[in-house]
Amino acid sequence: MSTISNYDYQNDASLNDKWKFRFAFFEKHGYPAFWGLSPAWKEAFKGMTFGQKRKVSMNYFAFFFPFIYLFILGLWKKALLVIVLNVVVFVLAVISGVGFLGYLVNAIVAMRTNIWYYDYKTKGIQDWSI
């Protein structure tokens, strides 16, 4: 998919108010890159309530059901990548004896799912990157 130039998420009946809030925040302030936050994004994030911060920065369905939730959202490439990463991390965790490593992939997915879905719905971008 390339780009969707005339998509209006505010009038999309398939999106609930939580997604519309997230999309509006990302549209106005951008979203964080994988390795860092812009100063403007940090400032806008500071002005939000605790609940709003959680709504924008974290997706709990994606933490507890990562690849299933990504499939439901239509992000099948990301879901397949998450399955592979979970298997690799599980094997590394078993070999090294560090059991909490399995939660690392889920935490990253939970923090990035909102951004991935925003890109997918508004720009038509679905790629193989994390």
Secondary structure, 3 states (H helix, E strand, C coil): CCCCCCCCHHHCCCCCHHHHHHHHHHHHHCCCCCCCCCHHHHHHHHCCCHHHHHHHHCCHHHHHCHHHHHHHHCCHHHHHHHHHHHHHHHHHHHHHCCHHHHHHHHHHHHHHHHHHHHHHHHHCCCCCCC
